[in-house]
Amino acid sequence: DHILQYNNCHGRHMAPIIPPIRNAVRAVIRRDNSILLLRKDGYEQGEGERFALPGGGQDLGETLEQALNRECLEEIATRVEIHDLVYVADYFKPRETIPHSTRHLVEFLFTCSVPADYEPRSGHHPDKHQVEVVWVGLDALAGMPLNPGSLIPYLAETGESTGTVYLGTIDW
């Protein structure tokens, strides 16, 4: 394995990056001025609950759309209708390894919809620390522990997408 030393775009040294770069997909599912999120809990060090978009890593041989539907079945117990790719961002995720390391993720966020009769529930293989799936009002996002929090201004937008946006490097 090659371990790369990396200084982020702000010139700060980061823990070594573990190759390869990992693609991740996320579903941005809005309905009636709410967004569908995973509620997670059970973290160590008293970090409390967190919220995240449904989705996860792309497996070898999967398209982004296949990965997103697989992740949604596992986490929110439904397939999604995928509409538009709206955001792409690089994310450098610190890992609690010994020694500390960093995973480089490229996040692809798609607007999606769920069936009209969908009720929030966890799927057959929920995300680590996932305790439930919830609708959260867009107006409540600003004060929430959402990971990554730097996405909140984009997720809270209620208007139509203006097209795909590369967000650059986002902070956790």
Salt bridges, closest charged atoms under 4 A:
ASP41 OD2 - ARG39 NH1 3.95
GLU47 OE1 - ARG50 NH2 1.67
GLU49 OE1 - ARG39 NH1 3.05
ASP59 OD1 - ARG22 NH2 3.94
ASP59 OD2 - ARG70 NH2 3.46
GLU62 OE2 - ARG70 NE 2.62
GLU71 OE2 - ARG70 NH1 3.06
GLU74 OE2 - ARG70 NH1 3.49
ASP90 OD1 - HIS104 NE2 2.87
GLU107 OE1 - ARG26 NE 2.71
ASP127 OD2 - LYS40 NZ 2.56
GLU132 OE2 - ARG39 NE 2.70
